[in-house]
Structures are given as C-alpha cells and as structure tokens.
Amino acid sequence: MEERKAAIYENLRDLQFEYRLDKLSDADYQATKLELQKDLAQVMAETDRIKAGQPPVVLRRTSAPRAAQRSRRC
C-alpha cells in the first residue's frame, strides 16, 4: 500500500510539473488529477481498514497508466 501511495503522489507531482510546462490542457490536467486523487483516497481508506484489523479489500484501479491518460498539446 505504501508503494502504491508513493507512486500516486509521484504521478501527481509529475502531472503538475507537465501542466506548468504547458504540456497538458486544463481539461486533461483536471481529469487526470481527479482520477489520481480517487486512487489515493482508495489506497488511504484501505490502509485505514488494514490498520483497524479489518480484512483487505481488492482495490480496483480507477485510472489508466500515466502515459495513456495524457494527451500532449503540439
């Protein structure tokens, strides 16, 4: 879980960096950011469940890999 959480945070940082470099449209940035935030919320909720001694739940991935989500402006 911690590795996945770290990967999501890294993806959010990369996304923001590319947006600031004007490599992403505002719509693409907002949509991808929202999906990553949903992924992060799932991971954090699952971490809380495990810490509370509840059985783990199989998490579904709400977002596609980073490269597949972004459409670059030319």
MOWOJO-V391195 format. One record per backbone hydrogen bond with DSSP energy under -0.5 kcal/mol. CO is the residue of the C=O (numbers start at 1). NH is the residue of the N-H. Records with the same first field share a line. If there is no record, write none. Layout:
CO = NH / NH
This chain:
1 = 5
2 = 6
3 = 7
4 = 8
5 = 9
6 = 10
7 = 11
8 = 12
9 = 13
10 = 14
11 = 15
12 = 16
13 = 17
14 = 18
15 = 19
16 = 20
17 = 21
18 = 23
19 = 22
23 = 73
25 = 29
26 = 30
27 = 31
28 = 32
29 = 33
30 = 34
31 = 35
32 = 36
33 = 37
34 = 38
35 = 39
36 = 40
37 = 41
38 = 42
39 = 43
40 = 44
41 = 45
42 = 46
43 = 47
44 = 48
45 = 49
46 = 50
47 = 51
48 = 52
49 = 54
50 = 53
57 = 59
60 = 62
65 = 68 / 69
66 = 69 / 70
70 = 72
71 = 25
